[in-house]
């Protein structure tokens, strides 16, 4: 997998504690984010036709010991994506993985 330089933009207060890496395979982008301290229910991923992923986190307990804050990050991907086949999962250790297939070309 090749490592890419993609634009990740904070919407609202910066959340430097959320680390995001994007890799490209033959048919998809693989997006990895460390969202430690958040459960699956506290993380949301949305994709849109403009090749953007929006990753948001909203801790249920705002006054937590770890400094986990609400965040919203927009990941601008460098190619068209298939938003209907995009899927995500969060591990118990706070690792988010988003599989983002490329849009299929119209022949």
N, C-alpha and C positions, 0 to 999 in steps of 0.2 A: 504494500500500500504506500502510495506517495503522500507526503505531508503537504498541505496546502496553506497558502496565506489567504485567509478569508477575513472579512470585516465583521467584528463582533461589537455591537453598540449597546451600551447601557441606556435604558429608558428609565428616567428617574434617577434616584441616588445610585452612585457606583457601588457595585458588589464585587470587589476585587477578590473576595474569598471563593467565588465561583470560577473554576478553571475550565476552559473549553478548548478542545482540540478537534480538528476536522481532518479526516483522511479520505482519499479518493480511491475507489476500486475500479474494476472494469465497467461496472454497471451501476454504481451508487456512490453516495457520500456516506461516510460513517462518522457520526458526531458523538463525541464523548465529553461528558461534563461531570465534574466533581461537585455534588450538591450535598455534601456531608451535613448531617443533622436534620435533614428533611426526609419525611416518609414519602411513599409513593403518592399518597393522597394530597400531599402539599406541593407537588411538582406538576406542572402542566406544560405540554408541548403542542404547538399549533404550527401548521405549514400553510403556505399560500402559493398561488400561481406565480407570484413574482420571485420565486426561488428564495424565500425567506423562511427561517424557522424562528418562532418566538417561544422562548423558554422562560417560564415564570415560576417563582417559588413564593409560597406564603406560609411561613411557620404558624402553627396554631398557637404556640406559646411565644409571644413576642419578647418577653423578658427572660430569655434562656441564658444559660451560663456560657455558651459557646460563641455568642456574638452573631448568630445566624439571623439575618435580616431578610425582609421581603425584597425580591428583585425581579427585574424583567430585562432580558437580553434578547437582542435581535441578531441572528446569524444570517448574513447575506452570502448565499452560495453562488459560485461562479457559473452555474449552468442550470437549465430548466429542470425542474424536479416533478415527480409524479406524487402529488400530495395525497392521493387516495391510497397509495401503497406504502406510504410512510408509516413506520411504527416505532414505538419507544417502550423502554422498560427501565425501571429503577431498581437496583439491588438493595438489599438490606444494609449495605455499607455506604450507601449514598452515591453510587456510580450510575449516572444516566447514560444509556446508549440509545441513539436514534439511528435507525436504518432508513436512508433517504434515497430511493431509486431514482435514476435519471428518468426524465420524461421520455416516453417512446416516441420516436420520430414518425411523422405521417409519411407513408410511402406513396 
